[in-house]
């Protein structure tokens, strides 16, 4: 492991590089790299990809190329070969981002990195351009500390361009380029800490089933006064169906999906969760388990979109059709095909003959569980302790990263670790996303220390 003088030198180097990290992040945030031509021109993603390729080539990963994936997006792959006998580490991140949503809700411009109250604001500042800059800063610090041959291990940087769209480009690219990306340890920089300043490895990811539910009852809308009471109401049927998917406590209740699992690791205090989630005063949390049980260990169904007439402009009419987009998150131990089958059976059994229902599957993603106990994990835990001044902990994550399962299937002997700059205050995917620069600095230092530790 690194000695005190090496760790001190790296700490000072990373700290000195933070102004450069800020300018790097400002440049990246300025690219409106949403991989959806309906939102922004794809050229914005191309610009971000070229910048990323050139930045990692400049820091010493000379074999830097752009590859087109099956969904048309570009992935940056930059490599530095391993010294004789040394392992290779893959550093993953993505340069694409979520749309800014309601730009009027942003206090400062979404595409302009803005410092406010000690944090850096902008779309992608944390997810995931902040993690990209942490990788870059760690490598830059190592090279400047150790000289031109400052990588004690082989390094492969992978920066994806369509992760937020979930269109599967990387899931086909990885097995097709297995030798190009082959590594002994993979650091997935697309997660974050349990709380600010608490070094955390994400141990599990929930999988996902995404469907669109359409309910139909009539050939067209009908006057609610003349026909209401006997004419089947599609909107009422949809409401009844959605209500059947949770009990009075807010637990997800879909037959065939166990919902009594317990989270055995780090717990999430309810009072902290209320603050992190912005729960309003007087509003109770959902479920009969702990917060950690509910968000990391049990299935959770959310209605994320619904097509019904808006209040303004609506008429006194019975609705002939209504649609809802459902997002079902599933913990390790439940396969997505199993969950989809259970959800379909639940819909069929609860709708009866009151409506016609169709279920369109939009996407499936399997849950993931990281391994523990290997040499890379021990090297990372030591690096966390040195960088943060305290032992690391573990957490689950409700989000899905399907690529983790692809990596695990392609490289079954490799250690996969999930970490990053994201913590609850970052508000990833929401307006006013931000990153704490001190957290970015600590994660960059952790990664630099890890690469030294792992080499030894």
N, C-alpha and C positions, 0 to 999 in steps of 0.2 A: 504494500500500500504506500501511498505518498507520505513523505516525511514532512515535518513541520515547515522546513524552509521552502520545499517545493509548493506546498499548499499555500503558504504566505505569498510566494511570488505569483502564483496563479490568481489568487484573490485580488492582488493589487493590479494585475494586468487586466482582469475582467472589469474591475472598477474603472480603470482608465479608459476602457473601450466603450463605456456606456453612452457617451455622446455620439459615438459612431453608431451604436445600436439604435439610438433614437432617430438618427438621420436615415438609417436603413429602413426602420419601421415606417417612418413618414413617407418614404418613397413607395414602399409596398402598399400602404394603406391608400395611397392616391390612385392606385389601379382599381377600377371597379370590376374586379375579377369574379363576377357571378357567372357560372357556366350555364347560362340560359339566354339565348339570343332574343327571347321575348322581353327580357329585362334590360340587358346591356349588350352592346356589340361584343362578339367573341374576341375581337382584337384586344380588348382590355385584358383578357386572360392570357393571350399571346404575349403581351408586353410584360406581364408579371412573370411568365415562364422564362422569357429571355433574360430578364433582370436576375432571376434566381439562378439560372445556369451560369451567368457571367460572374455573379458574386461568389459562388462556391468554387468556380474555376480559379478566380483571383486569390482565394484563400488557400489554395494548394491542392484541390481535387481536380487535377488537370484533365482527367478523362470525363468531361462534362458534355452531355448530349441531351437533346430533346427527342422523345419518342412519342408517336401518336398511338393512342390506345383505341380499343374497339368502339368506344363511344365518341370518338373524334377529339377528345381532349388530349392535351400534351402533358407528359410526365417528365420531370427533370431527373436524370440519373447522373450523379457526379461521383467519381471513384478515385481513391488513392490505394494502391496495392499494399498488402500487409508486409511488414518486414519478415524475414525468414523466421518461421516458428511462431509468429504472433497470430492471434485470432483476428477476425474481421467483424466490425460492428456496422449494422445498418441503422441509419438515423432517418426516421420517417416524419413527414409533415405534409401539409397541403397548403397551396397558395390561393385556392379558390375560397370564396366566402358566401355567406348567406346574403340575400338582398337586405337593404337597410330597413325594410318594412316602412313604417310611417316616418318619413324623413322630417316631418314637422314636429315629431316628438323628440328629435335630437336637440340637445342644448347647443352643441357645436356641430359643424358640418360632418356628416358621416364619413366623407372621403378625405378628410383633412385631419392629420394627427394633431390633437390639441391637448396641451397640459392644463390640468385643472385639479386643484386640491391634492396635488402630489401623484395623480394618476394620468396616464396617457389614453385619450379617448379617440375612437375611430372604429369603423367596421373592419373586423379582422385583427384589431390590435391584440387580442388574445387568441381567438380561434380563427385561423391558426397561424396567422402571420407572426404573432408574437413568439410562437414556438419555433417557427422557421428562423427568426432572428436569434433566438437562444442557441439553436444549433450552430448558426454562423458565428456568433460571438465566442462560443466555446472553442471552435476550431481555430478561430483567429487568435485567441488567447494562447492556445497550445503552441501554435506555430511561432508566435512572437516571443514566447518564453523559452522554447526549446530549439529554436532555429528552423531553417528550411525543412529539415527532416523531423519536424515536430509532431508527427503522428506516430505514437508507439504501437498502434494497431492499424490494421486495414480499415478504411472508412468508405462506406457507400451511402451517399445521401440520396433519398428518394422524396421528391416533392410532387404530390399529386395535384391534378387540376380540375377534378370533378367530384371530390368527396362529398360535398354538401348536397349534390343532386342525387347521389346514390344510384347512378346509372351503370355502375359495374365495370367501368373501364379498367381499373386496376385489378379487379378480381380475375380478369382474363389475362392481363399483362403479366402478372407475377408468375403463374405456372409456365407461361410461354417463354419467359426469360429467367428461368430458375437459376441457371448457372451465372448469369450476369449479376444477379442480386444475392447469391448465396452468401450467408453470414452465420457466424456462431452465436451472435446476440443481436436482438433487434430492440431499439429504443423508439417507441411509438410516441412522438411528441404531439399528442392531440388530447391530452387530459390535463389534470392539474391537482392542486392540493386541497385537502379537506377544508382547510381554512388558511388564511393568509399567514405565511411563516411556519406552517406545519408541513414538513416534508412528507409526501404521500405517494405511494405506489397504488395504482388502481388495479385491483385484483380480479374483479369480474365486470362484465358488461352484459346488460340485458339485450336480448334479441328483439325482433320486431315483426309484427304482422300488420300491414297497411292495406285497408280495403275501402271501397266505396259501396255504400248500401243505398239502394234505390227502392222506394216503396211506391206502388201505383194502385189506385183504387177506381178511378173514373176515366171516362173518355175525355173529359174536360172539366173546367171549374163550374160549380153550380151555386146558385143563389142560396146563401145560408139560411134565409128565412123560409124559403119555399121547400127546401130539401133537407135542411139540417135536422138531425135526429135519427134518420133512417139511412141516409146516403153515407156510405163508408168514406171516412176522412183520412186521406193519406198522411197528413201532418200529425193527426192524433195517433194514428197507428205507429208512426215513427217514434213519437215521444214515448208511447207505451213500451215499444221495443227497447229503446235506449235505457229507459228506467229499469228494465228487467236485468240489466247487466251490472247493477250495483245494489247492495242491500242498504238497509237504513243507516248503517255505520259508514258507508262509502267503500266497503270492500268490493272488489271485482268478483262477480258471481257468475262464472261461465262453467257449466257442468263439464267435468273432464279436466279442468285446470286446477291443480292444488293451490290453495290460497292461505295456507297456514304455516309457511316456511318462516324460519327465524334467521336473522343475520347474526353470525357468530363473531364478527370482527368489531372494528371501531364503531361505536354508536354515534348517532347524530342527535344531540340534545334538541328537544322540541322547541325550546325558546330560541335557540340559534337558528333553527330551520325557519321559524316564523319570520325572523328578521331577514334571513337570506332570501326567502320566497316572497317577502312583502305581503304576508297574510294580514288582512284587515282586522282591527280590534273587534272582538266579539264573535269572530268566525272560527269555528273549530276545525282542526285538522281531520283528515279522512282516515278511516281504517281502525281496526282494533289491535294492531301491532304497533311496535315502535316505529319511529320515522325510518330508521334504517331497514326494518322489515319491509315497510311499504314501498320504498323507492329502490331497493337493491335486491330483495329476496323474493318478492311476490309479483304475480302478474298485475298489470294495471292497464285498464282500458280508458282511453281519452277520446272524446269527440273533438276533433281538431278543425272540422269545417262542416257547415250545414247550409243547404240550399232551400230556403223558404222565402216567401214574400217579405220584403222589409216592412216595418211598421208604417213608415211614411209612404203613402201611395197605395197601401193595401186596400182591397175591396172586401165587401161582405160576401165572401165566397168560400165554399168548401174546396180545399185543395185536392187536385187529382193525383199529384205526385210530390214527393219530397225526397231529398237525398242527404246523406251524411257521410263524412269521411272519418273513418275510425282508425285509431292507432293503438294497437295492443302491444305492450312491452312485456317480454317474458324473461324470467331469470334462467341461469344455467340449470339444466335438468329438464327443461321443457324444449322440445324441438319445434321450430316454426310450423312444420307441416302438421304436427299434432295440435298445435294451437289453432291453426286455420280450420282444421276439421272440427274442433270443439266449438269454435265461434260459429261456423256454418250450421252445425246441429242446433246450437242455441237459438239462432235466428229462426230456423225452420220450426222449432218447437214452440216458440213464443208468438209467432205472427199468426198461426192458425189459418183460418179462411177469411180473415178480415182484410187481406190485401195480397197483392202479388209482390214478391221481393226478389231482387237480383243482387248478387254479391260479386263485385269485380275486385280481383286481387291486384293490388298495385305493386306490392313488394314483400319479400320475406327476408329476414336476416336472423342467423343463428346467434344465440348467446355465446359468451366466451369466458373462459377461466384461465388466468395466467398460472404458469408453474412457479414453484418456489424452491429454494434450497440450493441453487446452482452457484457456480463461481462468479458468473456475471451479476447475479442478484446480490451476492455478498459484497462484491466490488461497488455496486450502486448504493447499497445501504451504508457502507463506509463513507462514500462520497457525500451522501445526503447529510450524514452526521457532521462531517467536517464543514460543509457549506452552510448548514443551517444552525449548527451548534446544538442539535438535539437529535434523538433517534427518530427514524422514519416510522410511519404508521401505514395502514392499508385501508382502502375503502372500496366500495362497489361504485358503479356508475349506471345510471338509468339509460343513458344513451347507447346507441349501437355503433360499432365500427366493424362492418362485415369483413373488411380486409384482414383483421386480426386472425380470423379463422382460416382465411386463404393462406396467410403466412404460416400458421401452425400446421396446416395440411402439407404445404410445400416443403417446410423445413422442420420436421417433427423433432429433431434433436436440438434445435436452437432455443435459447431462452428469449422470451418476449416480455418486455417491461413497458408499462404505460405510465407516463408522467407528463408534466408540462407546466406552463405558466398560468393556466386557467384555475381560478378559484371563485367562490360564489359571488363576490363583488364584481366580477368581470362582466356579468350579465350577457354572456355569449348568446347570440341569435336575437337579442332584444335591442331596442333602441338604446343609445348611450353605452355601447360596449366599451370596455376599457381594460387596461392592464396596469398592474402596479410595477413600476420599473425596478423596485427593490426585489420583487419576486422574479422578474426576468433575469436580473443579475445573479440571484442565488441559483436559479435553474441552470444558467449558462456555466456557472462555476461548478455545479454538481456534475454536469456532463463532462467538462474538462477533467475533473478529478477522476471520474469514472473511467475514462479512456486510459489514464495513467494506471489506475488501480488494476483494471482488467488485464492490461499488458503484463502485469506482474503476478 
